[in-house]
């Protein structure tokens, strides 16, 4: 079965005449304005019932229409064949946004229908509503939802803990070790990268992984100190971090890796169509290229390692992002197996509830059933992983139009996340 066969058919934009573009630009601007206004009204309401979820679906539909119009503008301005545009980074980013927003429209509509049929006294519904009114995986409509506004003090503390735990600093304190580039680089050129994004919030983390003895959203178990250049690509569906195992590992080798206190990991490239694979990471025409990262082992100075469960979460989300970025006719280009037919993530685990991973596989297609290798027996709300991915992708484009001034103030550029 080809990859993504079960995914909804992708919206294919229509190439318009140049004289039609100004009208499309006006339509896009109006949709953006209407969507922002509708979203503010929804958040101002402060509570969620079936009608509110219907309104949420309507808001997301506006953003979806805006993105579809943006894709038509992009295609119309592109000088070259449609097939070349579909492989461009701009087009693939738009495909990803469209699929994420389409999923959210379906998800919010389903929530509305479920609330109209469900018994409000049921415990499951009560916990479900608490989660979705306080988590950014829903709309985060209640005060204190999700992670909230980024606190620079907390971010700075997170960065300091990572630098200490990973023993990253050199003797001068001016340079930090990048476990991917295998060298010390200027400390200001490194980022404390979250594996489970802080934007999802602690509520979401607990819902997926279960409550830990202490919150881990800003724990050193949920982060890496890496080059800022690499961090910018870490969450784009291009590469993943997986267990460092030999080809065709025996069961004994797999078991030994799982039982080790100090586990080794490596990078795998999952987007072979990425236009920058043969570009230099730090320098244009020299040094290590992005393609060279494939199968590259992460090298740490100390013994501390990130939690495998958060690396697996990151892995799952990148697989979906890669799938959603595929354009028409590009589906067969992606596989979760390496050249030997072995799953890229080859070790079992008990990281994420099986019903959540099953919902993930249903969205991607049955060929991705290898994702179930890390399923736990614990149960949770099935679609939460998909909600996490869709929220992260959709909110990125939607929040850019709503809070550009926040980014200008440095919230997104500080080397904390």
Secondary structure by P-SEA (a helix, b strand, c coil): ccccccccccbbbbbbcccaaaaaaaaaaaaaaaaaaaaaaaaaaccccaaaaaaaaaaaaaaaaaaaaaaaaaaaaccccaaaaaacaaaaaaaaaaaaaaaaaaaaaaaaaaaaccccccaaaaaaaaaaaccccccccccccccccccaaaaaaaaaaaaaaaccccccccbbbccccccccccccccccccccccccaaaaaaacccccccccccccccccccaaaaaacccccccccccccccccaaaaaaaaaccbbbbbbbbccccccccccccccccccccccccccbbbbbcccccccaaaaaaaaaaaaaaaaaaccccccccccccccccccccccccccccaaaaaaaaaaaccccccccccccccccccaaaaaaaaaaaaaaaaaaaccaaaaaacccccccc
